[in-house]
Amino acid sequence: MAGEPQEDCLFCKIVAGTVPATIVRQTDTTIAFRDINPQAPTHVLIIPKAHHENAAALAAADPALTADVLREAQAVADEEKLDSYRLVFNTGSGAGQTVWHVHGHVLGGRGLAWPPG
C-alpha cells in the first residue's frame, strides 16, 4: 500500500536503519544520503520516508510530501555549496529506475552535459 514500508525495498530499509547509508540530511519526512555509485562529485539521493513507487505516484498521493522532497534538494545543494545542480527523478525501468521507491538525484560539482544519457 502506498506510503507503507515495503519489506523488500532497499530504501525502506535505509529509512528503518537496517541498511547503512551515508546520511547527509534528515527531516521528519525525508532522508538524503550519498549515492553508492556517484555520477558526479556531488551525488545525493533524496527520498521520502513514506514508500511511493515513483515521482508521479508521490505527486498524486501527497503533494505536500513532494514539496518536502524538492525543498530538501535545495537544502542539500546549499550545504554542498553547489552554484548549480541537476535534480533527476527516473520513473520506470526504461528511464533507469532500479529501486522502486521514489528518489531524486542531486548531481553537481562539475559541468553536466545536455542532453543526458
ROSE-4610 file (N, C-alpha, C; in Angstrom, 1 decimal, always signed):
// ROSE-4610
residu = [M/M/M/A/A/A/G/G/G/E/E/E/P/P/P/Q/Q/Q/E/E/E/D/D/D/C/C/C/L/L/L/F/F/F/C/C/C/K/K/K/I/I/I/V/V/V/A/A/A/G/G/G/T/T/T/V/V/V/P/P/P/A/A/A/T/T/T/I/I/I/V/V/V/R/R/R/Q/Q/Q/T/T/T/D/D/D/T/T/T/T/T/T/I/I/I/A/A/A/F/F/F/R/R/R/D/D/D/I/I/I/N/N/N/P/P/P/Q/Q/Q/A/A/A/P/P/P/T/T/T/H/H/H/V/V/V/L/L/L/I/I/I/I/I/I/P/P/P/K/K/K/A/A/A/H/H/H/H/H/H/E/E/E/N/N/N/A/A/A/A/A/A/A/A/A/L/L/L/A/A/A/A/A/A/A/A/A/D/D/D/P/P/P/A/A/A/L/L/L/T/T/T/A/A/A/D/D/D/V/V/V/L/L/L/R/R/R/E/E/E/A/A/A/Q/Q/Q/A/A/A/V/V/V/A/A/A/D/D/D/E/E/E/E/E/E/K/K/K/L/L/L/D/D/D/S/S/S/Y/Y/Y/R/R/R/L/L/L/V/V/V/F/F/F/N/N/N/T/T/T/G/G/G/S/S/S/G/G/G/A/A/A/G/G/G/Q/Q/Q/T/T/T/V/V/V/W/W/W/H/H/H/V/V/V/H/H/H/G/G/G/H/H/H/V/V/V/L/L/L/G/G/G/G/G/G/R/R/R/G/G/G/L/L/L/A/A/A/W/W/W/P/P/P/P/P/P/G/G/G]
num = [1/1/1/2/2/2/3/3/3/4/4/4/5/5/5/6/6/6/7/7/7/8/8/8/9/9/9/10/10/10/11/11/11/12/12/12/13/13/13/14/14/14/15/15/15/16/16/16/17/17/17/18/18/18/19/19/19/20/20/20/21/21/21/22/22/22/23/23/23/24/24/24/25/25/25/26/26/26/27/27/27/28/28/28/29/29/29/30/30/30/31/31/31/32/32/32/33/33/33/34/34/34/35/35/35/36/36/36/37/37/37/38/38/38/39/39/39/40/40/40/41/41/41/42/42/42/43/43/43/44/44/44/45/45/45/46/46/46/47/47/47/48/48/48/49/49/49/50/50/50/51/51/51/52/52/52/53/53/53/54/54/54/55/55/55/56/56/56/57/57/57/58/58/58/59/59/59/60/60/60/61/61/61/62/62/62/63/63/63/64/64/64/65/65/65/66/66/66/67/67/67/68/68/68/69/69/69/70/70/70/71/71/71/72/72/72/73/73/73/74/74/74/75/75/75/76/76/76/77/77/77/78/78/78/79/79/79/80/80/80/81/81/81/82/82/82/83/83/83/84/84/84/85/85/85/86/86/86/87/87/87/88/88/88/89/89/89/90/90/90/91/91/91/92/92/92/93/93/93/94/94/94/95/95/95/96/96/96/97/97/97/98/98/98/99/99/99/100/100/100/101/101/101/102/102/102/103/103/103/104/104/104/105/105/105/106/106/106/107/107/107/108/108/108/109/109/109/110/110/110/111/111/111/112/112/112/113/113/113/114/114/114/115/115/115/116/116/116/117/117/117]
x = [+0.8/+0.0/+0.9/+0.5/+1.3/+1.5/+2.7/+3.0/+3.5/+3.2/+3.6/+5.0/+5.8/+7.1/+6.9/+7.8/+7.8/+9.0/+8.8/+9.9/+11.0/+10.7/+11.7/+12.3/+12.0/+12.5/+13.8/+14.9/+16.2/+16.0/+15.3/+15.2/+14.4/+13.4/+12.6/+13.5/+14.4/+15.4/+16.4/+16.7/+17.6/+16.8/+15.5/+14.7/+14.6/+14.4/+14.3/+15.6/+16.8/+18.1/+18.6/+18.1/+18.6/+19.6/+19.7/+20.7/+21.5/+22.8/+23.5/+23.6/+23.7/+23.8/+24.6/+25.2/+25.9/+24.9/+24.2/+23.1/+23.7/+23.3/+23.7/+22.7/+21.4/+20.4/+19.2/+18.4/+17.2/+16.2/+15.0/+13.9/+12.8/+11.7/+10.7/+10.1/+10.2/+9.6/+10.5/+11.8/+12.8/+14.1/+14.9/+16.3/+17.1/+18.2/+19.1/+20.4/+20.9/+22.2/+23.0/+24.3/+25.2/+24.9/+24.9/+24.8/+26.0/+25.8/+27.0/+27.7/+27.1/+27.8/+27.7/+28.4/+28.2/+28.6/+27.8/+28.0/+28.5/+28.7/+29.3/+29.9/+30.8/+31.4/+30.4/+29.3/+28.2/+27.0/+26.7/+25.6/+24.8/+23.8/+23.0/+21.6/+21.1/+19.7/+18.8/+17.6/+16.7/+15.4/+15.0/+13.8/+12.8/+11.5/+10.6/+10.6/+10.4/+10.4/+9.2/+8.1/+7.0/+7.3/+6.9/+7.1/+6.1/+6.6/+5.8/+6.7/+6.1/+6.9/+7.7/+7.2/+7.9/+7.4/+8.0/+7.7/+6.2/+5.7/+4.3/+3.3/+3.6/+2.8/+2.8/+4.0/+4.2/+3.4/+3.5/+2.9/+1.3/+0.8/-0.6/-1.1/-0.3/-0.8/-0.6/+0.5/+0.9/+1.7/+1.0/+1.7/+2.6/+2.2/+3.0/+4.3/+4.3/+5.5/+6.4/+5.8/+6.5/+7.3/+6.6/+7.3/+8.4/+8.2/+9.3/+10.5/+10.4/+11.5/+12.2/+11.4/+12.0/+12.8/+12.2/+12.8/+14.1/+14.2/+15.4/+16.5/+16.1/+17.1/+17.8/+17.1/+17.8/+18.6/+18.1/+18.9/+20.2/+20.2/+21.4/+22.3/+21.8/+22.6/+23.3/+22.5/+23.1/+24.2/+24.0/+25.0/+26.2/+26.1/+27.2/+27.8/+27.3/+27.8/+27.8/+26.7/+26.6/+25.9/+26.6/+26.0/+24.9/+25.1/+24.1/+24.1/+23.0/+22.9/+21.8/+21.8/+20.7/+19.9/+18.6/+17.7/+17.0/+17.2/+16.7/+15.8/+14.6/+13.7/+13.5/+14.1/+13.9/+12.5/+11.7/+10.3/+10.2/+10.3/+10.1/+11.5/+11.5/+12.7/+13.4/+12.6/+13.1/+13.8/+13.6/+14.3/+15.4/+15.6/+16.8/+16.4/+15.1/+14.8/+15.0/+15.8/+16.2/+15.7/+15.4/+14.8/+13.4/+12.4/+11.0/+10.5/+11.3/+10.9/+11.4/+10.5/+10.8/+12.1/+12.9/+14.1/+14.6/+15.0/+15.6/+17.1/+17.8/+19.3/+19.7/+20.4/+21.0/+22.4/+22.7/+24.0/+24.6/+25.9/+26.6/+28.1/+28.7/+30.2/+31.0/+30.4/+31.1/+30.1/+30.6/+29.7/+28.9/+27.6/+26.7/+26.2/+26.5/+26.1/+24.6/+24.1/+22.7/+22.7/+22.0/+21.1/+21.8/+21.2/+21.8/+21.6/+22.4/+22.3/+22.4]
y = [-1.2/+0.0/+1.2/+2.3/+3.5/+4.1/+4.6/+5.2/+4.2/+3.0/+2.0/+1.4/+1.1/+0.5/-0.9/-1.1/-2.4/-3.2/-4.4/-5.2/-5.6/-5.5/-5.9/-4.6/-3.4/-2.2/-1.7/-1.6/-1.1/+0.2/+1.2/+2.5/+2.5/+1.6/+1.5/+0.9/+0.1/-0.5/+0.6/+1.5/+2.7/+3.6/+3.8/+4.6/+3.9/+2.6/+1.9/+1.8/+2.0/+1.9/+0.5/-0.4/-1.7/-1.9/-1.0/-0.9/+0.4/+0.4/+1.6/+2.5/+3.8/+4.8/+6.0/+6.7/+7.9/+9.1/+9.3/+10.3/+11.7/+12.6/+14.0/+14.9/+14.6/+15.4/+14.5/+14.9/+14.1/+15.1/+14.9/+15.7/+14.7/+15.2/+14.3/+13.5/+14.0/+13.3/+12.8/+13.2/+12.8/+12.4/+11.7/+11.4/+11.6/+12.3/+12.5/+11.8/+11.0/+10.2/+10.1/+9.8/+9.8/+8.5/+8.7/+7.5/+6.6/+5.3/+4.4/+4.3/+4.8/+4.8/+6.2/+7.1/+8.5/+8.8/+9.6/+10.0/+11.4/+12.1/+13.4/+13.6/+14.7/+14.9/+14.9/+15.6/+15.5/+14.7/+13.6/+12.8/+12.3/+13.0/+12.7/+12.3/+11.2/+10.8/+11.4/+11.9/+12.3/+11.5/+10.9/+10.1/+10.5/+10.3/+10.5/+9.2/+9.4/+8.3/+7.3/+7.9/+7.1/+6.4/+5.2/+4.5/+4.9/+5.4/+5.6/+5.2/+4.5/+3.8/+4.8/+5.9/+6.8/+8.2/+9.2/+10.6/+10.9/+10.3/+10.5/+10.0/+8.8/+8.3/+9.2/+9.6/+10.5/+11.8/+12.4/+13.7/+13.6/+12.4/+12.2/+11.9/+11.2/+10.8/+11.8/+12.6/+13.5/+14.7/+15.7/+16.9/+17.6/+17.6/+18.2/+17.5/+16.2/+15.4/+15.6/+15.7/+16.0/+17.3/+18.3/+19.6/+19.5/+18.6/+18.4/+17.9/+16.9/+16.3/+17.4/+18.2/+19.3/+20.3/+20.7/+21.6/+21.1/+19.8/+19.2/+19.1/+19.0/+19.1/+20.4/+21.5/+22.8/+22.9/+22.3/+22.3/+21.5/+20.4/+19.6/+20.5/+21.1/+21.9/+23.0/+23.7/+24.7/+24.2/+23.1/+22.5/+22.1/+21.6/+21.1/+22.3/+23.5/+24.7/+24.6/+24.1/+24.0/+25.2/+25.9/+27.0/+26.6/+25.4/+24.8/+23.3/+22.7/+21.3/+20.8/+19.5/+18.8/+17.9/+18.0/+17.1/+16.2/+14.9/+13.9/+12.9/+12.6/+11.6/+10.6/+9.4/+8.4/+7.7/+7.6/+7.0/+5.9/+4.6/+3.5/+2.9/+1.6/+0.9/+1.5/+1.9/+2.5/+3.8/+4.5/+5.7/+5.5/+4.2/+3.9/+3.7/+3.7/+3.5/+2.0/+1.8/+0.4/+0.1/+1.2/+1.0/+1.6/+0.8/+1.2/+1.9/+2.9/+3.9/+5.2/+6.2/+7.4/+8.0/+8.5/+9.2/+10.2/+11.3/+12.4/+12.3/+12.5/+12.5/+14.0/+14.5/+15.8/+15.6/+16.1/+15.9/+17.3/+17.4/+18.7/+18.6/+19.7/+19.7/+19.6/+19.5/+19.5/+19.9/+20.3/+20.6/+19.4/+19.6/+18.5/+18.7/+17.8/+18.0/+17.8/+18.3/+18.1/+17.8/+16.8/+16.0/+14.9/+14.5/+13.5/+12.1/+11.1/+9.8/+9.7]
z = [+0.0/+0.0/+0.0/-0.8/-0.9/+0.5/+0.7/+2.0/+3.1/+3.0/+3.9/+3.6/+4.6/+4.3/+3.6/+2.7/+1.9/+2.4/+2.8/+3.4/+2.4/+1.1/+0.1/-0.6/+0.0/-0.6/+0.1/-0.7/-0.1/+0.6/+0.0/+0.6/+1.8/+1.9/+3.2/+4.3/+3.9/+4.9/+5.3/+4.5/+4.9/+5.8/+5.5/+6.4/+7.8/+7.8/+9.1/+9.8/+9.1/+9.8/+9.7/+9.0/+8.9/+7.8/+6.9/+5.8/+6.0/+6.1/+6.3/+5.1/+5.4/+4.3/+4.9/+4.0/+4.5/+4.4/+5.5/+5.5/+5.7/+4.8/+4.8/+5.4/+5.3/+5.9/+6.2/+7.2/+7.6/+8.2/+7.8/+8.3/+8.8/+9.3/+9.8/+8.6/+7.4/+6.2/+5.2/+5.2/+4.2/+4.8/+3.9/+4.2/+2.9/+3.1/+1.9/+2.3/+1.3/+1.5/+0.3/+0.4/-0.7/-1.6/-2.9/-3.8/-3.7/-3.7/-3.6/-4.9/-6.0/-7.3/-7.9/-7.3/-7.7/-9.2/-9.8/-11.2/-11.4/-10.2/-10.2/-8.9/-8.7/-7.4/-6.2/-6.5/-5.5/-6.2/-5.5/-5.9/-4.7/-4.4/-3.2/-3.6/-3.0/-3.2/-2.1/-2.5/-1.5/-1.7/-0.5/-0.6/+0.5/+0.2/+1.3/+2.2/+3.5/+4.4/+4.1/+3.6/+3.2/+1.8/+1.6/+0.4/-0.7/-1.8/-3.0/-4.2/-5.1/-6.2/-7.0/-7.4/-8.3/-8.1/-8.8/-8.6/-9.0/-10.0/-10.4/-9.3/-8.8/-7.7/-6.5/-6.1/-4.9/-5.1/-6.3/-6.6/-6.5/-7.0/-7.0/-5.6/-4.8/-3.5/-2.4/-2.5/-1.4/-1.9/-2.4/-2.9/-1.9/-0.6/+0.4/+0.6/+0.6/+0.7/-0.5/-1.7/-2.9/-2.7/-2.2/-1.9/-0.9/+0.1/+1.1/+0.4/-0.5/-1.2/-2.1/-2.8/-3.6/-2.7/-1.6/-0.7/-0.2/+0.1/+0.6/-0.5/-1.7/-2.8/-2.8/-2.6/-2.5/-1.2/-0.1/+1.1/+1.0/+0.3/+0.0/-0.9/-1.9/-2.8/-2.0/-1.1/-0.3/+0.6/+1.3/+2.2/+1.4/+0.2/-0.6/-1.4/-1.2/-1.9/-3.4/-3.9/-5.4/-5.9/-6.9/-7.5/-8.5/-9.1/-10.0/-9.8/-10.1/-9.9/-10.8/-10.9/-11.7/-10.7/-10.8/-10.0/-10.9/-10.7/-11.6/-10.9/-11.4/-10.9/-12.1/-12.0/-13.0/-12.7/-13.7/-13.4/-14.5/-14.0/-14.8/-15.3/-15.6/-15.9/-17.2/-18.1/-19.4/-19.1/-18.0/-17.7/-16.7/-16.4/-15.5/-14.0/-13.7/-12.3/-11.9/-10.9/-10.4/-9.0/-8.2/-6.9/-7.0/-6.6/-6.8/-5.5/-5.1/-4.0/-4.6/-4.8/-5.4/-4.7/-5.6/-5.1/-6.2/-5.7/-6.5/-6.4/-7.5/-7.5/-7.6/-6.7/-6.7/-7.3/-8.4/-9.1/-9.3/-8.9/-9.2/-8.9/-8.9/-8.7/-9.9/-11.1/-12.4/-13.4/-14.6/-15.7/-16.1/-16.4/-16.7/-18.2/-19.1/-20.5/-20.7/-21.8/-22.2/-23.7/-24.1/-23.3/-22.5/-21.4/-20.6/-21.3/-20.8/-21.3/-22.7]
